[in-house]
Amino acid sequence: MADKARMRENGTLGAYLMGHSPVDRALLARLGLTTDEFVALALANPDDAALLAALRGRGFDEARVRRWCGGFTKNYATFIRLWDIDEGYRAPNAFQRPVVAFARVVEAPIMSAFRKISPAP
């Protein structure tokens, strides 16, 4: 999410959403931050270690976040497979190919419209 915050700032976020996804929202809720607060912290702390120190300085239930992270792979397995296909780490199967092709055509305009009508929390 820190990478997405920095990508948003330098204009390279593309079709990705920042703060809208169920994963982003789950992390933000556990950190007690809004999207804009998280982005500000990520931009003020250019590496992950500094960002973690800043988050700890603000205070959050670190044990709760660690439990959520511990179940991440299991709880978000479907998302992870889709991200891997989207980012080219995994080839889509025969059924997924036409869906992926269609999604690549419509993804950017849909996500752009979504950002305009539904600001991130």
N, C-alpha and C positions, 0 to 999 in steps of 0.2 A: 504494500500500500504506500510505503514511503517513496518507492520508485514511481508509482503512478502520480503521487503528489508533485514530484519534481518534474515529471514529464508534462503534467498539466501546466505547470509554470512556464516551461520553455516551449510550449506549443507542439509537443510531439506525442500527446496522449492518444491521438487518433480516435477510433471509435470506442475506446474503453471508457467506462464510467468511473467516476471518482466519488465514492460515498453512497452510491445508489444500490450496489449489489448487496445481496443478503450477507455475503462474507464481510464486506466493508462495514455494513451496519452492525453486524455482530461484534466486530472488533471495536468499533467506535463506542458502542454501548458499554462494553467491558472496560474501556479506557475512560469513560465518562467525558468524551469529547464530541464536538460537532466536527463535521468535515472540514470547515474552514479553520478551526482550531488545530486540527491534526496537520493540515497543509502548512499552516504557519510554522508549526514546530518542525516539520520535515524540512522546510526551506531554511529555517534558522540553524539547523543542525545537519550539515551536508553528508554525514556518514551515519550508518546504523547505530554504532556505539554511542555517538553523541546524542542521537535521537532517543535511544533507550534511556540514557542518563537524564535527559530533559523530561521524558515521560515519568520516570521514577521521581524526579524532583517535584512534579505536579501531584504525584500520589495517585495510585490506583491499586486495585486488588490484584496483585501480581500472581498470587496462587490461582485465582479464578481465570486469569488470562492463560496461564500455563496449562490448566486443565483443558481449556478450550483448544489450545494449540495441540495438546496431546491427542485429541480426538479428531483433529482436522482431516487427516487423510481418510479416515473412515466416514466421517460425517459429510464430507464434501467430495466424495469419490466421483460422482457424476460430473460435477463442475470441473474437477481436475482433468478428467478424460477429455471434456470439451475444450478446455484451455489448451491442452497438449495438441489437439487437432488444429485448433485455431492458430497456434503459434508454430506449427510445423514440426513438433517433436514426435508426433504420432500420425501415421497415415490413416485417413478415414477408410472404413470398410465400404463394400459395394453399396450398401443401403445408405450410408452416411454421405457418400460423394455428392449426389445431387442436392442434398440438404445443405451441405457445406458450400457448394457453388452458389446456390440461391442466397444463402446467408451473407456471403461475401459481397454480393451485389447490393443487398438492402440494408446491411448492418450500419454503415456510416450515416445514411440519411435518417434512419430510425433512431439511432442513438443521439444524433444531433437534435432531433425534434424532442426526444425524451428529456434531454438536459434542459431544454428551454421551458417545457411545461411542468417539469417536476424537479425543482432544485434539490440538491442533496441536503440531508438533515445536518 
